[in-house]
Amino acid sequence: MSKKEQFRLNDDTQRKINEQYSGSDGKRVRKVKVKSADLPYDELQVSYKSKRKSLKKSFRRKPEPYLEEEPYYAEAVYEESPKRKKHRVRKLIVVTAIVCVVVILLNIVFFYYRGQIWFNEPRKRDYPVRGAAVDSGLGKIDWEIFSQNTISFVYVRATKGTTSIDEQFSSNRKGAEKTDLLVGCYHEFEFGSDGEKQAENFIEQCGDLGGNLRPMVKVTTYGIYNIHMKSAEDVKENLTEFLEAIKEEYGRNCVIMCDSACYEKYIEPYFDDYSLWIMSHFSEPDEESNWALWEFNPRTRTNGYENSKKYFALTVYRKDKDLENFKKNFVME
């Protein structure tokens, strides 16, 4: 038989390999497949390779005819260095920390979306007078239940633009007035519509406001105006017409609700002497501005209305001001 003839390990060689690569000492053991191959007669090389380390052993054996049977699997010792063990532990800690952070962030986003947590929560003792603004988006409201929230007043939307009327305005106003809440009506302002006609729409729907809160106009960006805001001069003209018509009818100035963009562009330069309702969802409004009301959370959700998945905005009155002070400044005679 030539030296390059194929062969198989005999029983004696198998025993020696098992003794040499025994796992009895507790070290890590891996299986190495020893294949039949064209090798030198007097030498067989057994190699164990991994991504990080390779183990190579050599031994001598006696020739033996090739047998048609399954290849023999010998056990080889793979000992991991202390440095590599430390590296694996550190990597595991880092991965665990990242997973924990991701889980926490996902929970924050989830509860934020549901309105169960908010980043800017004024303390009740500092802002005792609280209220809400509602519209038809909430559907039918059970005012007996809704009024049990920690609020003292509510504004219901009456109109929008020159012709639009909130479909729930009449029922909301009547229902709210049956509770102990102080009730007001508000108009949603349209930048491109005639201000005087918008005021006529509001006055026609609201009628007498004696005993109610001062009327409020909501001036916020919407639709295309979120991208390209209308010129300040155009908005000033229409808004002035609206405000003057309301004052002439009711004898009191409107409250102006506005977001930060509209405040800077339209309100601060021309209407800063009005009582302002500032929408600021992540910080308290600037103390130097003439704000009276602060909408701090637009994602409030409670029981008491039909569309339970919808949100409404929660607002507080000026810091350290009580309910009597609020009535003095907002209730119409």
C-alpha positions in Angstrom: 0.0 0.0 0.0 1.5 3.4 -1.0 2.0 6.1 1.5 -0.6 8.3 -0.1 -3.4 5.7 0.2 -6.4 6.8 2.1 -6.8 5.5 5.7 -8.8 5.7 8.8 -7.8 6.1 12.4 -7.5 2.8 14.3 -8.8 2.2 17.8 -5.5 2.9 19.4 -5.2 6.3 17.7 -8.8 7.2 18.7 -8.0 6.4 22.3 -4.9 8.6 22.3 -6.8 11.5 20.7 -9.5 11.2 23.3 -7.0 11.2 26.1 -5.2 14.2 24.7 -8.3 16.3 24.1 -10.3 15.2 27.2 -12.8 17.7 28.6 -12.6 16.3 32.1 -10.8 19.4 33.5 -13.8 21.5 32.9 -12.3 23.4 29.9 -14.4 24.2 26.9 -14.7 21.3 24.5 -15.4 21.5 20.7 -15.8 18.6 18.2 -13.3 18.5 15.3 -14.1 16.4 12.2 -11.1 14.3 11.1 -11.6 13.5 7.4 -10.1 10.8 5.2 -7.7 12.5 2.8 -4.6 12.1 0.7 -2.0 12.7 3.4 1.6 11.6 4.1 1.9 8.1 5.3 3.5 9.0 8.7 1.6 12.1 9.6 -2.1 13.3 10.1 -2.8 16.9 10.9 -6.0 17.8 12.9 -7.0 21.5 12.9 -9.6 23.4 14.8 -10.3 26.9 13.6 -12.7 29.6 14.7 -13.1 33.3 13.9 -10.8 34.4 16.6 -8.4 31.4 17.3 -7.0 28.4 15.6 -5.8 25.2 17.2 -3.4 22.9 15.4 -2.2 19.5 16.6 0.0 16.9 15.0 0.6 13.2 15.7 2.0 10.1 14.1 0.1 6.9 13.3 0.5 3.5 11.7 -0.9 2.9 8.2 -4.2 1.2 7.9 -6.4 0.4 4.9 -9.2 2.9 4.0 -12.5 1.7 5.4 -15.8 2.8 3.9 -17.5 4.1 7.1 -18.4 7.4 8.7 -15.6 9.8 9.6 -14.4 9.8 13.2 -15.2 12.9 15.4 -12.6 13.7 18.0 -13.0 16.2 20.8 -10.6 19.2 20.9 -10.1 21.6 23.8 -10.8 25.2 23.2 -9.6 27.4 26.0 -10.8 31.0 26.0 -8.3 33.6 27.3 -9.3 35.8 30.3 -9.0 38.9 28.2 -11.5 37.6 25.7 -13.9 36.5 28.4 -13.8 40.0 29.8 -14.4 41.5 26.4 -17.5 39.2 25.9 -18.9 40.2 29.4 -18.4 43.9 28.6 -20.1 43.5 25.2 -23.1 41.7 26.9 -23.4 44.6 29.4 -23.4 47.2 26.6 -26.0 45.3 24.6 -28.3 44.9 27.6 -28.0 48.6 28.5 -28.9 49.6 24.9 -31.9 47.3 24.9 -33.1 48.8 28.3 -32.8 52.3 27.0 -34.7 51.5 23.8 -37.5 49.9 25.9 -37.7 52.9 28.2 -37.9 55.3 25.3 -40.6 53.3 23.6 -42.7 53.4 26.8 -42.2 57.1 27.1 -43.4 57.6 23.5 -46.4 55.3 24.1 -47.6 57.1 27.2 -46.9 60.5 25.7 -49.0 59.6 22.7 -51.8 58.5 24.9 -51.6 61.7 26.9 -50.8 59.8 30.2 -47.6 61.7 30.8 -46.5 65.2 29.9 -43.2 66.9 30.0 -44.5 70.2 31.4 -47.0 69.7 34.2 -47.7 72.9 36.2 -48.3 72.2 39.9 -51.9 72.5 41.1 -51.0 74.6 44.1 -49.2 77.2 41.8 -51.9 77.2 39.2 -55.2 76.5 41.0 -57.5 77.7 38.2 -57.7 75.3 35.3 -59.8 74.9 32.2 -60.4 73.3 28.8 -61.3 74.1 25.2 -63.5 71.7 23.4 -65.1 71.2 20.0 -67.1 68.8 18.0 -64.1 66.4 17.6 -65.0 65.0 21.1 -68.4 64.0 19.9 -71.3 64.1 22.4 -70.1 65.2 25.8 -71.7 64.0 29.1 -71.2 67.2 31.0 -72.1 65.8 34.4 -69.0 63.5 34.1 -66.8 65.9 32.2 -67.3 68.6 34.7 -65.8 66.3 37.4 -62.4 66.9 36.0 -60.1 69.3 37.9 -61.3 72.3 35.8 -63.1 75.5 36.7 -64.0 76.8 33.3 -64.5 75.6 29.7 -64.6 77.3 26.3 -66.7 75.6 23.6 -66.1 76.3 19.9 -68.9 78.2 18.3 -67.9 79.1 14.8 -65.1 79.1 12.2 -64.5 81.5 9.4 -67.5 83.4 7.9 -70.0 80.5 7.6 -68.9 77.4 9.5 -70.7 76.5 12.8 -69.5 73.8 15.2 -72.1 71.0 15.0 -71.9 70.4 18.7 -71.9 74.1 19.8 -75.6 74.3 20.9 -75.6 71.1 22.9 -72.1 71.8 24.4 -73.1 75.3 25.5 -76.4 74.2 27.1 -74.8 71.1 28.7 -71.9 73.1 30.2 -74.1 75.8 31.5 -76.0 73.2 33.6 -72.8 72.5 35.5 -70.8 74.6 38.0 -68.3 75.4 35.2 -67.7 78.9 34.0 -68.5 78.8 30.2 -67.2 80.8 27.3 -67.5 80.6 23.5 -64.7 80.9 21.0 -64.2 81.5 17.3 -61.6 79.8 15.1 -60.1 82.6 12.9 -59.4 82.1 9.2 -56.5 84.2 7.8 -58.0 84.8 4.3 -61.6 85.6 5.3 -63.1 89.0 5.9 -62.8 89.8 9.6 -66.0 91.7 10.0 -68.0 88.8 8.4 -66.3 86.3 10.7 -67.4 88.4 13.7 -71.0 88.5 12.3 -71.0 84.7 12.1 -69.9 84.5 15.7 -72.3 87.1 17.1 -75.3 85.5 15.2 -74.6 82.1 16.8 -73.7 83.2 20.3 -76.2 86.0 20.8 -76.2 87.3 24.4 -73.1 86.4 26.4 -74.2 87.9 29.7 -72.9 85.8 32.6 -70.5 83.9 30.3 -66.8 84.4 29.9 -65.4 86.9 27.5 -65.4 85.7 23.9 -62.1 84.2 22.6 -60.6 84.0 19.1 -58.2 81.3 18.2 -55.4 82.4 15.9 -53.2 79.4 14.9 -51.5 78.1 11.8 -53.3 75.5 9.8 -53.1 73.8 6.4 -50.9 75.5 3.9 -50.2 78.3 6.4 -48.1 75.8 8.4 -45.6 76.0 5.6 -46.1 79.5 4.2 -47.6 82.0 6.7 -49.8 84.8 5.4 -48.3 88.3 5.4 -48.6 90.2 8.7 -50.3 93.2 7.1 -53.2 91.1 5.7 -53.8 89.2 8.9 -53.6 92.4 10.9 -56.3 94.0 8.8 -58.8 91.1 9.1 -58.1 90.4 12.7 -58.5 94.1 13.6 -61.9 94.1 12.0 -63.0 91.0 13.9 -61.8 92.3 17.3 -63.4 95.7 16.9 -66.7 94.2 15.8 -66.7 91.9 18.9 -65.9 94.8 21.3 -68.6 96.9 19.8 -71.2 94.1 20.3 -70.2 93.0 23.8 -68.4 95.9 25.2 -65.3 93.8 26.2 -62.1 92.9 24.4 -61.6 89.4 23.1 -59.2 87.0 24.5 -56.7 85.9 21.8 -55.4 82.4 21.8 -52.3 81.8 19.7 -49.4 79.5 19.1 -45.8 80.7 19.2 -45.5 81.3 15.4 -48.7 83.4 15.2 -47.7 85.3 18.4 -44.3 86.4 17.0 -45.6 87.3 13.6 -49.1 88.7 14.1 -50.0 89.2 17.8 -46.9 90.7 19.6 -46.4 93.5 17.1 -50.0 94.7 17.0 -52.2 93.1 19.6 -50.0 92.6 22.7 -52.3 94.7 24.9 -55.1 92.1 24.7 -55.4 89.3 27.2 -53.5 86.4 25.6 -54.0 82.7 25.7 -50.6 81.3 24.9 -50.1 77.7 23.6 -46.7 76.6 25.0 -46.4 72.9 25.4 -42.9 72.4 26.7 -42.2 75.5 28.8 -44.0 78.3 30.6 -44.6 81.4 28.4 -42.3 84.4 28.7 -43.2 86.4 31.9 -42.7 89.6 29.9 -45.6 88.8 27.5 -49.1 89.8 28.4 -50.4 86.3 28.8 -53.3 85.4 31.1 -53.9 81.8 30.1 -51.5 79.1 29.3 -52.3 75.9 27.3 -49.7 73.5 28.5 -51.1 70.1 27.4 -53.0 69.5 24.1 -53.2 65.8 24.6 -55.5 65.4 27.6 -57.9 62.4 27.5 -60.5 61.5 30.2 -63.9 59.9 30.5 -67.1 61.7 29.7 -67.3 62.1 25.9 -68.2 60.0 22.9 -65.0 59.9 20.9 -62.9 58.5 23.7 -59.7 58.3 21.6 -59.7 62.1 20.9 -57.8 64.6 23.0 -58.6 68.1 24.3 -56.4 70.9 25.5 -55.8 71.7 29.2 -55.1 75.3 30.3 -54.1 77.1 33.5 -54.8 80.7 34.6 -51.9 83.0 35.5 -49.7 81.7 38.3 -50.8 82.3 41.9 -54.1 83.8 40.8 -57.3 82.4 42.3 -60.8 81.7 40.9 -62.1 85.1 42.2 -59.4 86.9 40.3 -60.3 84.9 37.2 -64.0 85.8 37.5 -63.2 89.4 37.9 -61.2 89.6 34.7 -63.2 87.2 32.5 -66.9 87.0 33.4 -69.2 89.2 31.4 -71.9 91.1 33.2 
